[in-house]
Amino acid sequence: MYQLKNFVYLPQKNKAMGYKEKFRYVLPLLRNKYSLTFIIFFVWVIFFDSNNLYNRIKNLNRVHTLEKEIIFYNEKIKNDRVQLEELKSNPANLEKFARENFLMKKDNEDIFIVGD
């Protein structure tokens, strides 16, 4: 029968463990140089690197915001092109647009502005 010298036994889930018992299971990981190197590398990449986790999340949120703005402005450009074609094709539409947006009027007219 084989005997495991460095076998770590994890207790049942229903047992309450204190800090000393938990530290007893973590201590062998900290003594291993490969585990310790991996933990230090992992902490470095998450917190201290120039591409750390906080900056990546911030940049991803910024990318999502910019993508939404791109969609909004593409729709606005499409609507403005349609409106420009309508204004170029029909002089009545051009006059209506000028009266509504720039408050232009004929000489014998009065304009009354009613607020919403």
N, C-alpha and C positions, 0 to 999 in steps of 0.2 A: 504494500500500500504506500502511495506517495504522501509525503508530508509537506505541506506548504508552510514555509517559515514566515513569509511576509503577507500572509493572507489577512485581509481586513474584514472583520465580521461586522456587518451593519445590523443593529438591533431591530426588533419589531417596530412597526409604525405606532402602535398604541402606547409604547413606553415614552414617558417624558424624559428628555435628556437635558442636562444642564450644560453650561459652557465648557466645563472641564471634559465631559464625555464627548462633546462635539469636537473640541480641539484635539482630542486623542486620535480622531479619525483623519483630521486635516494635517496633523504634524508630519506623517510620513510623506505626504505630497510636497510639503515645503522642504523636506530634506533632500528630495530627489532634484538633482541639478537641471534635468530636462523639464520637469514640471515647473520648477521655479523660473526657468528661462522663458517658458511659454507664458506663464502668468504675467511676468514683467513685460514681455512683448505685447501681450493682449491689452494690458493696462496702458501701455505707451500708445498703441494704435488708437484706442478708444478716446483717451483724454488729451494727450500731449502732441500728437502728430499734427502736421499742417492740414491734413485731410481727416480730422477727427470726426467722431460721430455727431457732435453738435453742429459742426460746420456742414456736414453732409445733409443733415435734416433741414437746416436753414436753407441750403442751396436747393434742395428738392422742393421745399415750399415755394421758394422764389420762382423756380422753373414752372410749377403748376400755375402760379399767379400769372406769369408771363404768357403761358399757353392760353389761359382764359382771355387775356387781353388781346392776343393775336386773333382768336376766334371772334371776339367782339368787334375789333377794328376791321377785320375782313368783311363781316356782315355790314358794317357801316359803310365801307367803301362800295360794296355791291349795291346797297340802297341808294347811295349818293349818285352812282353811275346811272341807275334807272331814272332817278329824278332829273339828272342833267339831260338825259336823252329826251325825257318828256318836255323839259323846258326848251330844248333846241328845236323840237319838232312842231310845237304848237304855240303861237304867240299869245293865245288866250291863257294858257297855263303860265307863261312868263309874267303876264300882267297880274294874274291871281297871286303868284308867288311874291312878286314885288309888293303888292298891297298888304299881304298878310305878314311878311317877315320884316319889311323895311318901312312900313307905314306910309307908303307913297300914295298920293291921291291926285285926282284931276283938279283943275283950277276951280271948278264950280262945286266941289264936294267938301263936306266937313267930316272929320273922323272922330268917333267917340270910342274910347277904349274902355271896355268893361272887363274887370278883373274876375278871375275864377273864384 
